[in-house]
């Protein structure tokens, strides 16, 4: 029974690690997108200020 529990615990741990990595990648992609959008917004505002 102890071996079975060890296998289950290890498997759950591995699956949680995969989920954690997927969430981290998702968050990093969204952060990169937000940074890119903020750079575009800053340039847009800068161009607007120069015109007026």
mmCIF entry with sequence, helices, sheets and N, C-alpha, C, O atoms, coordinates in Angstrom:
data_MODEL
# 
_entry.id   MODEL 
# 
_entity.id                         1 
_entity.type                       polymer 
_entity.pdbx_number_of_molecules   1 
# 
_entity_poly.entity_id                      1 
_entity_poly.type                           'polypeptide(L)' 
_entity_poly.nstd_linkage                   no 
_entity_poly.nstd_monomer                   no 
_entity_poly.pdbx_seq_one_letter_code       
;(UNK)(UNK)(UNK)(UNK)(UNK)(UNK)(UNK)(UNK)(UNK)(UNK)(UNK)(UNK)(UNK)(UNK)(UNK)(UNK)
(UNK)(UNK)(UNK)(UNK)(UNK)(UNK)(UNK)(UNK)(UNK)(UNK)(UNK)(UNK)(UNK)(UNK)(UNK)(UNK)
(UNK)(UNK)(UNK)(UNK)(UNK)(UNK)(UNK)(UNK)(UNK)(UNK)(UNK)(UNK)(UNK)(UNK)(UNK)(UNK)
(UNK)(UNK)(UNK)(UNK)
;
_entity_poly.pdbx_seq_one_letter_code_can   XXXXXXXXXXXXXXXXXXXXXXXXXXXXXXXXXXXXXXXXXXXXXXXXXXXX 
_entity_poly.pdbx_strand_id                 A 
# 
loop_
_entity_poly_seq.entity_id 
_entity_poly_seq.num 
_entity_poly_seq.mon_id 
_entity_poly_seq.hetero 
1 1  UNK n 
1 2  UNK n 
1 3  UNK n 
1 4  UNK n 
1 5  UNK n 
1 6  UNK n 
1 7  UNK n 
1 8  UNK n 
1 9  UNK n 
1 10 UNK n 
1 11 UNK n 
1 12 UNK n 
1 13 UNK n 
1 14 UNK n 
1 15 UNK n 
1 16 UNK n 
1 17 UNK n 
1 18 UNK n 
1 19 UNK n 
1 20 UNK n 
1 21 UNK n 
1 22 UNK n 
1 23 UNK n 
1 24 UNK n 
1 25 UNK n 
1 26 UNK n 
1 27 UNK n 
1 28 UNK n 
1 29 UNK n 
1 30 UNK n 
1 31 UNK n 
1 32 UNK n 
1 33 UNK n 
1 34 UNK n 
1 35 UNK n 
1 36 UNK n 
1 37 UNK n 
1 38 UNK n 
1 39 UNK n 
1 40 UNK n 
1 41 UNK n 
1 42 UNK n 
1 43 UNK n 
1 44 UNK n 
1 45 UNK n 
1 46 UNK n 
1 47 UNK n 
1 48 UNK n 
1 49 UNK n 
1 50 UNK n 
1 51 UNK n 
1 52 UNK n 
# 
_struct_asym.id          A 
_struct_asym.entity_id   1 
# 
_struct_conf.conf_type_id            HELX_P 
_struct_conf.id                      HELX_P1 
_struct_conf.pdbx_PDB_helix_id       AA1 
_struct_conf.beg_label_comp_id       UNK 
_struct_conf.beg_label_asym_id       A 
_struct_conf.beg_label_seq_id        2 
_struct_conf.pdbx_beg_PDB_ins_code   ? 
_struct_conf.end_label_comp_id       UNK 
_struct_conf.end_label_asym_id       A 
_struct_conf.end_label_seq_id        51 
_struct_conf.pdbx_end_PDB_ins_code   ? 
_struct_conf.beg_auth_comp_id        UNK 
_struct_conf.beg_auth_asym_id        A 
_struct_conf.beg_auth_seq_id         2 
_struct_conf.end_auth_comp_id        UNK 
_struct_conf.end_auth_asym_id        A 
_struct_conf.end_auth_seq_id         51 
_struct_conf.pdbx_PDB_helix_class    1 
_struct_conf.details                 ? 
_struct_conf.pdbx_PDB_helix_length   50 
# 
_struct_conf_type.id          HELX_P 
_struct_conf_type.criteria    ? 
_struct_conf_type.reference   ? 
# 
loop_
_atom_site.group_PDB 
_atom_site.id 
_atom_site.type_symbol 
_atom_site.label_atom_id 
_atom_site.label_alt_id 
_atom_site.label_comp_id 
_atom_site.label_asym_id 
_atom_site.label_entity_id 
_atom_site.label_seq_id 
_atom_site.pdbx_PDB_ins_code 
_atom_site.Cartn_x 
_atom_site.Cartn_y 
_atom_site.Cartn_z 
_atom_site.occupancy 
_atom_site.B_iso_or_equiv 
_atom_site.pdbx_formal_charge 
_atom_site.auth_seq_id 
_atom_site.auth_comp_id 
_atom_site.auth_asym_id 
_atom_site.auth_atom_id 
_atom_site.pdbx_PDB_model_num 
ATOM 1   N N  . UNK A 1 1  ? 0.824  -1.198 0.000   1.00 0.00 ? 1  UNK A N  1 
ATOM 2   C CA . UNK A 1 1  ? 0.000  0.000  0.000   1.00 0.00 ? 1  UNK A CA 1 
ATOM 3   C C  . UNK A 1 1  ? 0.865  1.259  0.000   1.00 0.00 ? 1  UNK A C  1 
ATOM 4   O O  . UNK A 1 1  ? 0.529  2.250  -0.648  1.00 0.00 ? 1  UNK A O  1 
ATOM 5   N N  . UNK A 1 2  ? 1.987  1.214  0.733   1.00 0.00 ? 2  UNK A N  1 
ATOM 6   C CA . UNK A 1 2  ? 2.865  2.390  0.805   1.00 0.00 ? 2  UNK A CA 1 
ATOM 7   C C  . UNK A 1 2  ? 3.443  2.730  -0.559  1.00 0.00 ? 2  UNK A C  1 
ATOM 8   O O  . UNK A 1 2  ? 3.560  3.903  -0.915  1.00 0.00 ? 2  UNK A O  1 
ATOM 9   N N  . UNK A 1 3  ? 3.804  1.703  -1.322  1.00 0.00 ? 3  UNK A N  1 
ATOM 10  C CA . UNK A 1 3  ? 4.350  1.944  -2.667  1.00 0.00 ? 3  UNK A CA 1 
ATOM 11  C C  . UNK A 1 3  ? 3.291  2.586  -3.552  1.00 0.00 ? 3  UNK A C  1 
ATOM 12  O O  . UNK A 1 3  ? 3.582  3.511  -4.310  1.00 0.00 ? 3  UNK A O  1 
ATOM 13  N N  . UNK A 1 4  ? 2.061  2.090  -3.453  1.00 0.00 ? 4  UNK A N  1 
ATOM 14  C CA . UNK A 1 4  ? 0.957  2.647  -4.231  1.00 0.00 ? 4  UNK A CA 1 
ATOM 15  C C  . UNK A 1 4  ? 0.763  4.125  -3.907  1.00 0.00 ? 4  UNK A C  1 
ATOM 16  O O  . UNK A 1 4  ? 0.606  4.942  -4.814  1.00 0.00 ? 4  UNK A O  1 
ATOM 17  N N  . UNK A 1 5  ? 0.774  4.473  -2.629  1.00 0.00 ? 5  UNK A N  1 
ATOM 18  C CA . UNK A 1 5  ? 0.591  5.869  -2.211  1.00 0.00 ? 5  UNK A CA 1 
ATOM 19  C C  . UNK A 1 5  ? 1.749  6.743  -2.697  1.00 0.00 ? 5  UNK A C  1 
ATOM 20  O O  . UNK A 1 5  ? 1.541  7.894  -3.082  1.00 0.00 ? 5  UNK A O  1 
ATOM 21  N N  . UNK A 1 6  ? 2.956  6.201  -2.680  1.00 0.00 ? 6  UNK A N  1 
ATOM 22  C CA . UNK A 1 6  ? 4.119  6.944  -3.171  1.00 0.00 ? 6  UNK A CA 1 
ATOM 23  C C  . UNK A 1 6  ? 3.979  7.233  -4.658  1.00 0.00 ? 6  UNK A C  1 
ATOM 24  O O  . UNK A 1 6  ? 4.270  8.339  -5.116  1.00 0.00 ? 6  UNK A O  1 
ATOM 25  N N  . UNK A 1 7  ? 3.533  6.235  -5.406  1.00 0.00 ? 7  UNK A N  1 
ATOM 26  C CA . UNK A 1 7  ? 3.336  6.414  -6.851  1.00 0.00 ? 7  UNK A CA 1 
ATOM 27  C C  . UNK A 1 7  ? 2.270  7.471  -7.108  1.00 0.00 ? 7  UNK A C  1 
ATOM 28  O O  . UNK A 1 7  ? 2.462  8.357  -7.940  1.00 0.00 ? 7  UNK A O  1 
ATOM 29  N N  . UNK A 1 8  ? 1.159  7.381  -6.406  1.00 0.00 ? 8  UNK A N  1 
ATOM 30  C CA . UNK A 1 8  ? 0.072  8.354  -6.571  1.00 0.00 ? 8  UNK A CA 1 
ATOM 31  C C  . UNK A 1 8  ? 0.551  9.758  -6.208  1.00 0.00 ? 8  UNK A C  1 
ATOM 32  O O  . UNK A 1 8  ? 0.296  10.711 -6.944  1.00 0.00 ? 8  UNK A O  1 
ATOM 33  N N  . UNK A 1 9  ? 1.236  9.884  -5.087  1.00 0.00 ? 9  UNK A N  1 
ATOM 34  C CA . UNK A 1 9  ? 1.727  11.190 -4.641  1.00 0.00 ? 9  UNK A CA 1 
ATOM 35  C C  . UNK A 1 9  ? 2.706  11.779 -5.650  1.00 0.00 ? 9  UNK A C  1 
ATOM 36  O O  . UNK A 1 9  ? 2.642  12.968 -5.964  1.00 0.00 ? 9  UNK A O  1 
ATOM 37  N N  . UNK A 1 10 ? 3.599  10.955 -6.150  1.00 0.00 ? 10 UNK A N  1 
ATOM 38  C CA . UNK A 1 10 ? 4.570  11.417 -7.148  1.00 0.00 ? 10 UNK A CA 1 
ATOM 39  C C  . UNK A 1 10 ? 3.870  11.847 -8.426  1.00 0.00 ? 10 UNK A C  1 
ATOM 40  O O  . UNK A 1 10 ? 4.215  12.869 -9.019  1.00 0.00 ? 10 UNK A O  1 
ATOM 41  N N  . UNK A 1 11 ? 2.896  11.072 -8.843  1.00 0.00 ? 11 UNK A N  1 
ATOM 42  C CA . UNK A 1 11 ? 2.173  11.389 -10.076 1.00 0.00 ? 11 UNK A CA 1 
ATOM 43  C C  . UNK A 1 11 ? 1.397  12.694 -9.935  1.00 0.00 ? 11 UNK A C  1 
ATOM 44  O O  . UNK A 1 11 ? 1.417  13.528 -10.840 1.00 0.00 ? 11 UNK A O  1 
ATOM 45  N N  . UNK A 1 12 ? 0.724  12.872 -8.821  1.00 0.00 ? 12 UNK A N  1 
ATOM 46  C CA . UNK A 1 12 ? -0.013 14.114 -8.586  1.00 0.00 ? 12 UNK A CA 1 
ATOM 47  C C  . UNK A 1 12 ? 0.956  15.293 -8.554  1.00 0.00 ? 12 UNK A C  1 
ATOM 48  O O  . UNK A 1 12 ? 0.671  16.349 -9.120  1.00 0.00 ? 12 UNK A O  1 
ATOM 49  N N  . UNK A 1 13 ? 2.087  15.116 -7.902  1.00 0.00 ? 13 UNK A N  1 
ATOM 50  C CA . UNK A 1 13 ? 3.092  16.171 -7.828  1.00 0.00 ? 13 UNK A CA 1 
ATOM 51  C C  . UNK A 1 13 ? 3.579  16.557 -9.224  1.00 0.00 ? 13 UNK A C  1 
ATOM 52  O O  . UNK A 1 13 ? 3.719  17.740 -9.534  1.00 0.00 ? 13 UNK A O  1 
ATOM 53  N N  . UNK A 1 14 ? 3.835  15.560 -10.056 1.00 0.00 ? 14 UNK A N  1 
ATOM 54  C CA . UNK A 1 14 ? 4.288  15.824 -11.426 1.00 0.00 ? 14 UNK A CA 1 
ATOM 55  C C  . UNK A 1 14 ? 3.221  16.556 -12.232 1.00 0.00 ? 14 UNK A C  1 
ATOM 56  O O  . UNK A 1 14 ? 3.528  17.489 -12.975 1.00 0.00 ? 14 UNK A O  1 
ATOM 57  N N  . UNK A 1 15 ? 1.977  16.136 -12.085 1.00 0.00 ? 15 UNK A N  1 
ATOM 58  C CA . UNK A 1 15 ? 0.891  16.781 -12.817 1.00 0.00 ? 15 UNK A CA 1 
ATOM 59  C C  . UNK A 1 15 ? 0.685  18.216 -12.342 1.00 0.00 ? 15 UNK A C  1 
ATOM 60  O O  . UNK A 1 15 ? 0.426  19.107 -13.151 1.00 0.00 ? 15 UNK A O  1 
ATOM 61  N N  . UNK A 1 16 ? 0.797  18.440 -11.045 1.00 0.00 ? 16 UNK A N  1 
ATOM 62  C CA . UNK A 1 16 ? 0.684  19.805 -10.530 1.00 0.00 ? 16 UNK A CA 1 
ATOM 63  C C  . UNK A 1 16 ? 1.827  20.679 -11.031 1.00 0.00 ? 16 UNK A C  1 
ATOM 64  O O  . UNK A 1 16 ? 1.634  21.865 -11.299 1.00 0.00 ? 16 UNK A O  1 
ATOM 65  N N  . UNK A 1 17 ? 3.006  20.102 -11.156 1.00 0.00 ? 17 UNK A N  1 
ATOM 66  C CA . UNK A 1 17 ? 4.152  20.841 -11.678 1.00 0.00 ? 17 UNK A CA 1 
ATOM 67  C C  . UNK A 1 17 ? 3.916  21.244 -13.129 1.00 0.00 ? 17 UNK A C  1 
ATOM 68  O O  . UNK A 1 17 ? 4.255  22.357 -13.532 1.00 0.00 ? 17 UNK A O  1 
ATOM 69  N N  . UNK A 1 18 ? 3.334  20.340 -13.913 1.00 0.00 ? 18 UNK A N  1 
ATOM 70  C CA . UNK A 1 18 ? 3.009  20.648 -15.310 1.00 0.00 ? 18 UNK A CA 1 
ATOM 71  C C  . UNK A 1 18 ? 1.989  21.780 -15.375 1.00 0.00 ? 18 UNK A C  1 
ATOM 72  O O  . UNK A 1 18 ? 2.126  22.697 -16.185 1.00 0.00 ? 18 UNK A O  1 
ATOM 73  N N  . UNK A 1 19 ? 0.972  21.717 -14.528 1.00 0.00 ? 19 UNK A N  1 
ATOM 74  C CA . UNK A 1 19 ? -0.051 22.768 -14.489 1.00 0.00 ? 19 UNK A CA 1 
ATOM 75  C C  . UNK A 1 19 ? 0.570  24.097 -14.068 1.00 0.00 ? 19 UNK A C  1 
ATOM 76  O O  . UNK A 1 19 ? 0.259  25.137 -14.649 1.00 0.00 ? 19 UNK A O  1 
ATOM 77  N N  . UNK A 1 20 ? 1.443  24.070 -13.065 1.00 0.00 ? 20 UNK A N  1 
ATOM 78  C CA . UNK A 1 20 ? 2.107  25.291 -12.600 1.00 0.00 ? 20 UNK A CA 1 
ATOM 79  C C  . UNK A 1 20 ? 2.927  25.926 -13.720 1.00 0.00 ? 20 UNK A C  1 
ATOM 80  O O  . UNK A 1 20 ? 2.888  27.142 -13.910 1.00 0.00 ? 20 UNK A O  1 
ATOM 81  N N  . UNK A 1 21 ? 3.665  25.105 -14.457 1.00 0.00 ? 21 UNK A N  1 
ATOM 82  C CA . UNK A 1 21 ? 4.479  25.624 -15.559 1.00 0.00 ? 21 UNK A CA 1 
ATOM 83  C C  . UNK A 1 21 ? 3.601  26.216 -16.657 1.00 0.00 ? 21 UNK A C  1 
ATOM 84  O O  . UNK A 1 21 ? 3.938  27.249 -17.235 1.00 0.00 ? 21 UNK A O  1 
ATOM 85  N N  . UNK A 1 22 ? 2.484  25.568 -16.941 1.00 0.00 ? 22 UNK A N  1 
ATOM 86  C CA . UNK A 1 22 ? 1.568  26.082 -17.958 1.00 0.00 ? 22 UNK A CA 1 
ATOM 87  C C  . UNK A 1 22 ? 1.000  27.432 -17.537 1.00 0.00 ? 22 UNK A C  1 
ATOM 88  O O  . UNK A 1 22 ? 0.895  28.344 -18.357 1.00 0.00 ? 22 UNK A O  1 
ATOM 89  N N  . UNK A 1 23 ? 0.637  27.563 -16.276 1.00 0.00 ? 23 UNK A N  1 
ATOM 90  C CA . UNK A 1 23 ? 0.109  28.834 -15.770 1.00 0.00 ? 23 UNK A CA 1 
ATOM 91  C C  . UNK A 1 23 ? 1.184  29.916 -15.818 1.00 0.00 ? 23 UNK A C  1 
ATOM 92  O O  . UNK A 1 23 ? 0.902  31.052 -16.199 1.00 0.00 ? 23 UNK A O  1 
ATOM 93  N N  . UNK A 1 24 ? 2.407  29.575 -15.436 1.00 0.00 ? 24 UNK A N  1 
ATOM 94  C CA . UNK A 1 24 ? 3.508  30.545 -15.495 1.00 0.00 ? 24 UNK A CA 1 
ATOM 95  C C  . UNK A 1 24 ? 3.738  31.023 -16.926 1.00 0.00 ? 24 UNK A C  1 
ATOM 96  O O  . UNK A 1 24 ? 3.927  32.218 -17.157 1.00 0.00 ? 24 UNK A O  1 
ATOM 97  N N  . UNK A 1 25 ? 3.721  30.103 -17.884 1.00 0.00 ? 25 UNK A N  1 
ATOM 98  C CA . UNK A 1 25 ? 3.900  30.480 -19.288 1.00 0.00 ? 25 UNK A CA 1 
ATOM 99  C C  . UNK A 1 25 ? 2.778  31.387 -19.756 1.00 0.00 ? 25 UNK A C  1 
ATOM 100 O O  . UNK A 1 25 ? 3.025  32.363 -20.466 1.00 0.00 ? 25 UNK A O  1 
ATOM 101 N N  . UNK A 1 26 ? 1.551  31.079 -19.369 1.00 0.00 ? 26 UNK A N  1 
ATOM 102 C CA . UNK A 1 26 ? 0.397  31.895 -19.743 1.00 0.00 ? 26 UNK A CA 1 
ATOM 103 C C  . UNK A 1 26 ? 0.546  33.309 -19.188 1.00 0.00 ? 26 UNK A C  1 
ATOM 104 O O  . UNK A 1 26 ? 0.320  34.290 -19.897 1.00 0.00 ? 26 UNK A O  1 
ATOM 105 N N  . UNK A 1 27 ? 0.924  33.405 -17.925 1.00 0.00 ? 27 UNK A N  1 
ATOM 106 C CA . UNK A 1 27 ? 1.087  34.714 -17.291 1.00 0.00 ? 27 UNK A CA 1 
ATOM 107 C C  . UNK A 1 27 ? 2.215  35.497 -17.961 1.00 0.00 ? 27 UNK A C  1 
ATOM 108 O O  . UNK A 1 27 ? 2.080  36.699 -18.189 1.00 0.00 ? 27 UNK A O  1 
ATOM 109 N N  . UNK A 1 28 ? 3.318  34.833 -18.276 1.00 0.00 ? 28 UNK A N  1 
ATOM 110 C CA . UNK A 1 28 ? 4.427  35.511 -18.950 1.00 0.00 ? 28 UNK A CA 1 
ATOM 111 C C  . UNK A 1 28 ? 4.007  36.030 -20.321 1.00 0.00 ? 28 UNK A C  1 
ATOM 112 O O  . UNK A 1 28 ? 4.380  37.139 -20.702 1.00 0.00 ? 28 UNK A O  1 
ATOM 113 N N  . UNK A 1 29 ? 3.238  35.240 -21.065 1.00 0.00 ? 29 UNK A N  1 
ATOM 114 C CA . UNK A 1 29 ? 2.760  35.681 -22.377 1.00 0.00 ? 29 UNK A CA 1 
ATOM 115 C C  . UNK A 1 29 ? 1.851  36.899 -22.241 1.00 0.00 ? 29 UNK A C  1 
ATOM 116 O O  . UNK A 1 29 ? 1.956  37.846 -23.021 1.00 0.00 ? 29 UNK A O  1 
ATOM 117 N N  . UNK A 1 30 ? 0.962  36.875 -21.255 1.00 0.00 ? 30 UNK A N  1 
ATOM 118 C CA . UNK A 1 30 ? 0.066  38.011 -21.050 1.00 0.00 ? 30 UNK A CA 1 
ATOM 119 C C  . UNK A 1 30 ? 0.847  39.245 -20.609 1.00 0.00 ? 30 UNK A C  1 
ATOM 120 O O  . UNK A 1 30 ? 0.532  40.360 -21.026 1.00 0.00 ? 30 UNK A O  1 
ATOM 121 N N  . UNK A 1 31 ? 1.860  39.054 -19.771 1.00 0.00 ? 31 UNK A N  1 
ATOM 122 C CA . UNK A 1 31 ? 2.690  40.178 -19.332 1.00 0.00 ? 31 UNK A CA 1 
ATOM 123 C C  . UNK A 1 31 ? 3.427  40.783 -20.522 1.00 0.00 ? 31 UNK A C  1 
ATOM 124 O O  . UNK A 1 31 ? 3.502  42.005 -20.648 1.00 0.00 ? 31 UNK A O  1 
ATOM 125 N N  . UNK A 1 32 ? 3.968  39.943 -21.390 1.00 0.00 ? 32 UNK A N  1 
ATOM 126 C CA . UNK A 1 32 ? 4.653  40.440 -22.587 1.00 0.00 ? 32 UNK A CA 1 
ATOM 127 C C  . UNK A 1 32 ? 3.694  41.224 -23.470 1.00 0.00 ? 32 UNK A C  1 
ATOM 128 O O  . UNK A 1 32 ? 4.058  42.261 -24.023 1.00 0.00 ? 32 UNK A O  1 
ATOM 129 N N  . UNK A 1 33 ? 2.478  40.731 -23.600 1.00 0.00 ? 33 UNK A N  1 
ATOM 130 C CA . UNK A 1 33 ? 1.473  41.423 -24.400 1.00 0.00 ? 33 UNK A CA 1 
ATOM 131 C C  . UNK A 1 33 ? 1.132  42.776 -23.790 1.00 0.00 ? 33 UNK A C  1 
ATOM 132 O O  . UNK A 1 33 ? 1.025  43.770 -24.508 1.00 0.00 ? 33 UNK A O  1 
ATOM 133 N N  . UNK A 1 34 ? 0.960  42.824 -22.481 1.00 0.00 ? 34 UNK A N  1 
ATOM 134 C CA . UNK A 1 34 ? 0.666  44.094 -21.817 1.00 0.00 ? 34 UNK A CA 1 
ATOM 135 C C  . UNK A 1 34 ? 1.806  45.091 -21.974 1.00 0.00 ? 34 UNK A C  1 
ATOM 136 O O  . UNK A 1 34 ? 1.565  46.282 -22.173 1.00 0.00 ? 34 UNK A O  1 
ATOM 137 N N  . UNK A 1 35 ? 3.030  44.621 -21.888 1.00 0.00 ? 35 UNK A N  1 
ATOM 138 C CA . UNK A 1 35 ? 4.184  45.503 -22.076 1.00 0.00 ? 35 UNK A CA 1 
ATOM 139 C C  . UNK A 1 35 ? 4.190  46.059 -23.498 1.00 0.00 ? 35 UNK A C  1 
ATOM 140 O O  . UNK A 1 35 ? 4.411  47.253 -23.700 1.00 0.00 ? 35 UNK A O  1 
ATOM 141 N N  . UNK A 1 36 ? 3.947  45.200 -24.471 1.00 0.00 ? 36 UNK A N  1 
ATOM 142 C CA . UNK A 1 36 ? 3.918  45.648 -25.865 1.00 0.00 ? 36 UNK A CA 1 
ATOM 143 C C  . UNK A 1 36 ? 2.809  46.669 -26.084 1.00 0.00 ? 36 UNK A C  1 
ATOM 144 O O  . UNK A 1 36 ? 3.021  47.685 -26.747 1.00 0.00 ? 36 UNK A O  1 
ATOM 145 N N  . UNK A 1 37 ? 1.636  46.406 -25.535 1.00 0.00 ? 37 UNK A N  1 
ATOM 146 C CA . UNK A 1 37 ? 0.523  47.343 -25.689 1.00 0.00 ? 37 UNK A CA 1 
ATOM 147 C C  . UNK A 1 37 ? 0.802  48.672 -25.006 1.00 0.00 ? 37 UNK A C  1 
ATOM 148 O O  . UNK A 1 37 ? 0.436  49.724 -25.532 1.00 0.00 ? 37 UNK A O  1 
ATOM 149 N N  . UNK A 1 38 ? 1.439  48.643 -23.854 1.00 0.00 ? 38 UNK A N  1 
ATOM 150 C CA . UNK A 1 38 ? 1.749  49.896 -23.168 1.00 0.00 ? 38 UNK A CA 1 
ATOM 151 C C  . UNK A 1 38 ? 2.778  50.695 -23.956 1.00 0.00 ? 38 UNK A C  1 
ATOM 152 O O  . UNK A 1 38 ? 2.711  51.924 -23.983 1.00 0.00 ? 38 UNK A O  1 
ATOM 153 N N  . UNK A 1 39 ? 3.727  50.021 -24.598 1.00 0.00 ? 39 UNK A N  1 
ATOM 154 C CA . UNK A 1 39 ? 4.704  50.725 -25.443 1.00 0.00 ? 39 UNK A CA 1 
ATOM 155 C C  . UNK A 1 39 ? 4.004  51.392 -26.623 1.00 0.00 ? 39 UNK A C  1 
ATOM 156 O O  . UNK A 1 39 ? 4.318  52.529 -26.974 1.00 0.00 ? 39 UNK A O  1 
ATOM 157 N N  . UNK A 1 40 ? 3.061  50.686 -27.230 1.00 0.00 ? 40 UNK A N  1 
ATOM 158 C CA . UNK A 1 40 ? 2.294  51.259 -28.340 1.00 0.00 ? 40 UNK A CA 1 
ATOM 159 C C  . UNK A 1 40 ? 1.511  52.475 -27.858 1.00 0.00 ? 40 UNK A C  1 
ATOM 160 O O  . UNK A 1 40 ? 1.475  53.501 -28.538 1.00 0.00 ? 40 UNK A O  1 
ATOM 161 N N  . UNK A 1 41 ? 0.888  52.364 -26.695 1.00 0.00 ? 41 UNK A N  1 
ATOM 162 C CA . UNK A 1 41 ? 0.098  53.472 -26.148 1.00 0.00 ? 41 UNK A CA 1 
ATOM 163 C C  . UNK A 1 41 ? 0.986  54.674 -25.852 1.00 0.00 ? 41 UNK A C  1 
ATOM 164 O O  . UNK A 1 41 ? 0.595  55.810 -26.121 1.00 0.00 ? 41 UNK A O  1 
ATOM 165 N N  . UNK A 1 42 ? 2.158  54.445 -25.309 1.00 0.00 ? 42 UNK A N  1 
ATOM 166 C CA . UNK A 1 42 ? 3.086  55.546 -25.015 1.00 0.00 ? 42 UNK A CA 1 
ATOM 167 C C  . UNK A 1 42 ? 3.491  56.244 -26.311 1.00 0.00 ? 42 UNK A C  1 
ATOM 168 O O  . UNK A 1 42 ? 3.519  57.474 -26.366 1.00 0.00 ? 42 UNK A O  1 
ATOM 169 N N  . UNK A 1 43 ? 3.802  55.477 -27.347 1.00 0.00 ? 43 UNK A N  1 
ATOM 170 C CA . UNK A 1 43 ? 4.171  56.075 -28.640 1.00 0.00 ? 43 UNK A CA 1 
ATOM 171 C C  . UNK A 1 43 ? 3.003  56.853 -29.226 1.00 0.00 ? 43 UNK A C  1 
ATOM 172 O O  . UNK A 1 43 ? 3.186  57.937 -29.780 1.00 0.00 ? 43 UNK A O  1 
ATOM 173 N N  . UNK A 1 44 ? 1.799  56.295 -29.103 1.00 0.00 ? 44 UNK A N  1 
ATOM 174 C CA . UNK A 1 44 ? 0.616  56.967 -29.645 1.00 0.00 ? 44 UNK A CA 1 
ATOM 175 C C  . UNK A 1 44 ? 0.394  58.296 -28.945 1.00 0.00 ? 44 UNK A C  1 
ATOM 176 O O  . UNK A 1 44 ? 0.125  59.306 -29.596 1.00 0.00 ? 44 UNK A O  1 
ATOM 177 N N  . UNK A 1 45 ? 0.503  58.301 -27.630 1.00 0.00 ? 45 UNK A N  1 
ATOM 178 C CA . UNK A 1 45 ? 0.319  59.541 -26.876 1.00 0.00 ? 45 UNK A CA 1 
ATOM 179 C C  . UNK A 1 45 ? 1.417  60.542 -27.189 1.00 0.00 ? 45 UNK A C  1 
ATOM 180 O O  . UNK A 1 45 ? 1.158  61.742 -27.277 1.00 0.00 ? 45 UNK A O  1 
ATOM 181 N N  . UNK A 1 46 ? 2.627  60.064 -27.355 1.00 0.00 ? 46 UNK A N  1 
ATOM 182 C CA . UNK A 1 46 ? 3.749  60.935 -27.682 1.00 0.00 ? 46 UNK A CA 1 
ATOM 183 C C  . UNK A 1 46 ? 3.518  61.604 -29.031 1.00 0.00 ? 46 UNK A C  1 
ATOM 184 O O  . UNK A 1 46 ? 3.757  62.803 -29.178 1.00 0.00 ? 46 UNK A O  1 
ATOM 185 N N  . UNK A 1 47 ? 3.060  60.844 -30.010 1.00 0.00 ? 47 UNK A N  1 
ATOM 186 C CA . UNK A 1 47 ? 2.765  61.418 -31.329 1.00 0.00 ? 47 UNK A CA 1 
ATOM 187 C C  . UNK A 1 47 ? 1.615  62.405 -31.248 1.00 0.00 ? 47 UNK A C  1 
ATOM 188 O O  . UNK A 1 47 ? 1.635  63.428 -31.933 1.00 0.00 ? 47 UNK A O  1 
ATOM 189 N N  . UNK A 1 48 ? 0.623  62.123 -30.434 1.00 0.00 ? 48 UNK A N  1 
ATOM 190 C CA . UNK A 1 48 ? -0.519 63.020 -30.274 1.00 0.00 ? 48 UNK A CA 1 
ATOM 191 C C  . UNK A 1 48 ? -0.069 64.345 -29.672 1.00 0.00 ? 48 UNK A C  1 
ATOM 192 O O  . UNK A 1 48 ? -0.496 65.407 -30.124 1.00 0.00 ? 48 UNK A O  1 
ATOM 193 N N  . UNK A 1 49 ? 0.785  64.294 -28.662 1.00 0.00 ? 49 UNK A N  1 
ATOM 194 C CA . UNK A 1 49 ? 1.269  65.508 -27.996 1.00 0.00 ? 49 UNK A CA 1 
ATOM 195 C C  . UNK A 1 49 ? 2.099  66.343 -28.965 1.00 0.00 ? 49 UNK A C  1 
ATOM 196 O O  . UNK A 1 49 ? 1.997  67.570 -28.955 1.00 0.00 ? 49 UNK A O  1 
ATOM 197 N N  . UNK A 1 50 ? 2.909  65.716 -29.790 1.00 0.00 ? 50 UNK A N  1 
ATOM 198 C CA . UNK A 1 50 ? 3.737  66.454 -30.751 1.00 0.00 ? 50 UNK A CA 1 
ATOM 199 C C  . UNK A 1 50 ? 2.892  67.189 -31.770 1.00 0.00 ? 50 UNK A C  1 
ATOM 200 O O  . UNK A 1 50 ? 3.264  68.273 -32.217 1.00 0.00 ? 50 UNK A O  1 
ATOM 201 N N  . UNK A 1 51 ? 1.758  66.615 -32.142 1.00 0.00 ? 51 UNK A N  1 
ATOM 202 C CA . UNK A 1 51 ? 0.898  67.255 -33.143 1.00 0.00 ? 51 UNK A CA 1 
ATOM 203 C C  . UNK A 1 51 ? 0.211  68.496 -32.596 1.00 0.00 ? 51 UNK A C  1 
ATOM 204 O O  . UNK A 1 51 ? -0.057 69.440 -33.339 1.00 0.00 ? 51 UNK A O  1 
ATOM 205 N N  . UNK A 1 52 ? -0.073 68.498 -31.297 1.00 0.00 ? 52 UNK A N  1 
ATOM 206 C CA . UNK A 1 52 ? -0.877 69.600 -30.744 1.00 0.00 ? 52 UNK A CA 1 
ATOM 207 C C  . UNK A 1 52 ? -0.145 70.378 -29.744 1.00 0.00 ? 52 UNK A C  1 
ATOM 208 O O  . UNK A 1 52 ? -0.685 71.335 -29.190 1.00 0.00 ? 52 UNK A O  1 
# 
